[in-house]
């Protein structure tokens, strides 16, 4: 099984945090990029998240993966853009979850500042 773990480049803080991979409840060392984990045939429960402060787990994602004898599976995990959104995991390419919330958090303050600027300009 190969897991390609990715984070959005502007979320550079993830560069210093190692993601956690659990398969059938057993922890495996994870790193950003391609992780190859040899697994026997059968049904496997794959869980990936990024440890953090608040919340303690960013982008949890779970997936049931059936493996046949000699089969290799390529999966992609993408950490979310917004800390309270789930991660995305499955065959690549996966979407960046939390895009709408992130855009809203950036656009709304700028829109309010622009509105206050226009209001101040009109009052003068």
Secondary structure as UniProt FT lines:
FT   STRAND          2..6
FT   TURN            9..10
FT   HELIX           12..16
FT   STRAND          19..23
FT   TURN            24..25
FT   STRAND          26..29
FT   STRAND          33..36
FT   STRAND          42..51
FT   STRAND          57..67
FT   TURN            69..70
FT   STRAND          74..78
FT   TURN            83..84
FT   STRAND          88..90
FT   TURN            97..98
FT   HELIX           99..123
//
